[in-house]
Amino acid sequence: MCRKAPGYWRSLGEPKIIHYCSSPKPWDRVDEHGKPPARGELEMVWWQCFLEFQLAPPTAALPLTRAVPRLVSSVQEPREQALPAARDAQ
């Protein structure tokens, strides 16, 4: 799919989310001393968001709106617009 459109990857810009489907996973790597390598900034942001979500009380608002404003707003806006229409249809 992407091989036929070589400009595809260039048009995406800098990656925001990385999914590791192959092995070894980045978190399974070790250096020559058996210690994990230093973590990158993207991985640290992922861990921070993951831990905040896991440790938050079930009724608490997610603190992710500070860290990922575009993602949260793009997900919530269409849903908020769809809810009144669904209520009117009933």
Number of C-alpha atoms within 10 A of each C-alpha: 6 8 8 7 8 10 10 12 12 8 8 9 8 8 8 8 9 9 6 9 7 7 8 9 10 13 10 9 12 12 9 7 7 8 9 13 14 8 10 8 9 13 13 11 13 13 12 14 15 12 11 13 16 10 8 12 10 9 6 8 10 14 12 15 12 9 13 13 10 10 11 14 12 10 10 11 10 10 11 10 10 11 10 10 10 9 8 7 6 5
